[in-house]
């Protein structure tokens, strides 16, 4: 196994500034670092234990199968906050058969984002 010290997801949007604004302003992700200058600068956002780098540009949206999974402590609060910021909610929050409470949103390039709450009684909260 390779000794992985850190990781990040690299996202090459069709419109860099629009996507940077979405992740910064609409989702409210904190910025870890920025690099480069001017409108083409890259931005790396904190994603809990990982990072999301939004940089560069692509002529086509990211792969259609790509999704992000973001765990939050309170899905209802996140739902209210995101709707208040005008974020497109693709599917309202609901408890899934596997016990997680999930809501789905999309970024400007239609990258699907699962916003999830892990309930107190879910097995992901503890190890037997």
C-alpha positions, 0 to 999 in steps of 0.5 A: 500500500502506498503511504498516503499523507493527504488527499484532495479531489481536483475539480476542473469546472467549465466556469472557474469563477462561477464554481469558485463562488458556488463552493465558497459562497453558496456552500460556505466552504472555508478556504485552505489556500489559493495559488496563482494570480487573477481570475485563473487562480486556484482555490483549495477548500477544506472538506472535513478530513480532505480537500477540494481543489477548484482550478483550471478549466474544462470544455466539458463538465466533470465526469457524469458519475462524479459525486461528492459526499459531505457529512454535516452535523444537522441536515435540517439546518444545512437544508435551510441554509443552502436553500436560503442561499439559492442552492438547487436542492435536487432531492429533499432530506430523507432517511435512507433504508441504510439509516443515513439522512441524505439530501442531494444538491448540484454544483453549477456543472451538475456535479451531484453532491450528497449532503448527509447526516449520520444519526446518533444510532447509526453504526458509522458512529461507533465501532463494535 
